[in-house]
Amino acid sequence: MHFVTTPTRAWLREAMANCRNEIIIASPFVGAALNLEIERLPSRARRTLITRTELTTFASRASDLEALIHFSQNGGEVRSLPGLHAKVYIVDRSVALVTSANATFSGLGRNWECGVVVDGAPEVEELAQIVNGGFGAPIVPQRWASADLKSLRNAVDGVRRTLQAADLSNPFQKEDTFDFEVPIAVWQEVYSVLPGWTQMTMRAVLSLKAAEFEINQVYRVGLLLASSQYPQNKSPKEKLRQQLQRLRDLGILEFLGGGRYRLLAKHI
């Protein structure tokens, strides 16, 4: 065991130079700096990134949506875990860095960071299972394909414009400051540019006019909408449930357990 301080990039470059099969990264915020390092990997190496996909993190530019799209388009798998705070870099399940450093330019090279290297194979394998399982979260990290990520561009722009117009962008200027509930007007403004089923599910949620609600309430409204908008779909309930998970990943809903959800918004 040994410690790694700034620049974390130096450790990551050396580890990637020796990588042969797989890298697993957990980082709440991601920037183009990660992709510059990932390019050093052999093409056969599997790349998995677990991160946050809340619209507000992208709108604030704390995390870079285009960097996630690039990562996904170049063979990486992006998984979303709301509320992620841990930063972990695992190489070939043989060595790992548990650190304070996000996978951003600042985290990898500018901020004063500190981490510890774990290099015992059993311990690293256990850590990989913890990371892939979502650090004990009730729902495992959900995969976002590059097409899914691209579909968020308009929504991110809408959130950014709405927050700036309301002078609410200042709380979002630094990493790790995103436990914030936006005014309900923000979601009302941008839901129309969400993609397809996600937009329809959000419409059902907003129609409830409730801070907390049950999934069956969404079904009652959503199934009526789906019968009109997607009459050929054979599994509308399952599709609605999936979209509630998407809205959770986007930082719009919080899953309370037992089929209950909370809309993450002020002034309901």
N, C-alpha and C positions, 0 to 999 in steps of 0.2 A: 504494500500500500504506500502511495506517496501523494503529495499534493500538487495541484496545478493552479497557478495564478495567471494573471494577465500577461501575455495575450493567450487566451484559450485556443485561438486559431492554430498556434504552433503545435499544441498537442494533437489537435484534430487532424492537421495535415500529416503528421507522422503516422498517426493511427490509420488514416485512409491510404497512405502509401503502402501499408502492410495488409490492407483489407483484401480478402479474396472472394468472400461469399455473400456477406450481408452486413448492412448497417441499420440500426434502429435508433431513431432520434425522437425524443420527447422534448418539445419546446413550446411554451405558450405563444411566443411571438417569433416570426420568421421573416427574414429579409433576403435580398438578392445575394448577400454574402454567403449564405449557405449553399446556394447553387454553384457559386464559384469554387467552393471546396468540393462539392459532390462530383464535379466534373473530373476530379482526379481519380475517381473510382474506376475499376475495370468494368466494362459494359455488362458483364455477367452478374455483377454483384446486385443483390436485391436491396432496395431502398424503401424503408418505411418511416413515415413522419407522422407523429401524433402531435396535434396542435389544437389551438382554439380557432373557431370560425365565426365568432360573434360579428355581426355587421358593424358594431361600434368599434371593434379593434381594427377593422380594415378602414373604416371611415376616418379614424384618427391617424391612420398611417403608422400606428405602433407595430402592426403586422402588415405585410405586403401581399395582397391577394394575387398580384401578378407573379410573385415569387412562388406561391403555392401552385399556380397554374403551370408554370414552367417546370417545377419539380415533378408534377403529375404527368405532363406531356413527355417528359424525358425518362419515363420508366419507373417513376416513384409511385408509391401508394400513400395517399393522404388520408388520415383518419382524424375525426373530430372528437374532442373531449372537452365539453364545457367546464369551465372552472379549473382547468389545468394550471398548475403553478410549478410543477417539478421540471427540471432540466436534466436530461440524461442522454448520453451518447454511448451506444453499445456497438462494438465492432467484432464481427464473426463470433459473437457469443463467447469470446475468450477474454476480452478486456472492455472495461466500461469507465466512463467518467460521469460522476454525479456532481453537479456543479450549480452555481448561481447564474451561469452565463446562458442567455437566450441565443438562439441561432440568428442573430442580427449582426450588422456591422459593429454596433456599439458593444453588444454582448461578447462577441468573439475577439474584439481587438482594442476597444477603447475604454470601456468601463473597468473598474477595479473589481475583478471577480476571483472566486476561489472555489476549487473543487477537489474531490478526492478520487483517485483511480482505484478501481476494483479489478484485480487480475486473477482471482481464483476461479477456475472454470465452474465449479458448482454454484458459487455465489453469483457469477455473472449470468448463468442460466436462470437462476431463481429471479434475478433482477429483470431479465428479459420477459419472463412470464408475468411479473408484476406490471411492467410497462404495457405489454400487449393486452393485459386484462383491464387496463384503465385505472391502475392504482387503487383498486377496491371500489370504484364507482359502481352504482347499481346497474348501469347500462354500459356495456363495453363500447369502446370507441367505434364510431360509424364511418364507413368508407365514403369519401367524396371523390368522384371521378373528375377529370379535367373539365368535361362538359358541364357538370354540376357547378363547379367553381366558376366557370365562365358565365353561367347564368346569373351570378350574383352581382355582376358589374354595375348594372343599372341601379340595383337596390343600394349598393354601397355608395354610389354617387348621390342618390337621393337622401340617404341618411346624412351624408357629409354636408350637403347643401342645407338641409333642414336644421341641423345642429348649429351650423355657422350663422344662419339667419336668426336663430333664437339666441345667439351668443352663448351656446352651451358647449363649444368645442374645447375651451380651456381646460376642463377637468381631464381631458384625454391626451394630454401632451407627453406623458411619460409612461414607460412600461410599468406594468403591475398596478395600474390605477383604474381597473375597468369594472369594479363591482358597483355599477351605476345603473339606475333605471331611468330611461329616457321618458319624456312626456308622451302620453298616449297619442298626441297629435303627430308625433314622428312616425309611429307605426301606421296610423291612419293615412298619412301622406304617402308612404313608400310601398304599402302592401300591393298596390296595383302594378308595380313593376317586378314583383316576384314571379318566378316562372310557374306556369301551368297549375299543377295540383297544389303546389305550395301556396300560391296566391288564393286559390279557392278555399283551402283549409284555413288560411288566415282570415278570409272573409267570414267564414263560419264562426271563428273565435271572436272576432270583433263584434259580430251581431249579438253575441251573448251579453255584452255590456256588463261583464263581471270580472272582478279581480282574480277570483278562483272559480274553477269549474271542473266538472267531471267529463271523462271521455265520452260517456253516453250522450251528454248534451251536444257535443261536437258532432257525434254521429247523426243525431236527429236533424240537425241543420245541414250538415255536410252531405248526407246521403241524398237529400232532396236536390242540392246543387249538383251533385255528381250525376244524378239520373238525367239532368238536363244537359250538362256540359260534356259528360263522358258516358253516354248511354251504352257504349259497347264494352265498357270495363266490367269484368266478371267478379272482381274482388274489391269493391269500393271501400269496405270497412278496413281491410288490410292496408289499402293505399292511404286512407286517412290517417291511420295509426302511424305509418311511416312518415307522413308529412308532419305530424306532431313532433316526431323525433327531429326532423329537419328544423322546425321552428325552435326547438330546444337548442340545437347546435348553433343556430343563428343568434342566440341570446335574446330571443323574443319570449320564450316560455321557459318556465322552470317545472321540472317533473317533481311532484310532491310525494309520489307513491300511491298505491292503491287506486290507480286510474284517475288521480286528481292532478291538475295543472294550475300554475299561476302565471298570469300575464305580467311580464316584467316591464311595467310602465307606471308612471306617476299620473295622478289626477284622473283616476278612473271615475 
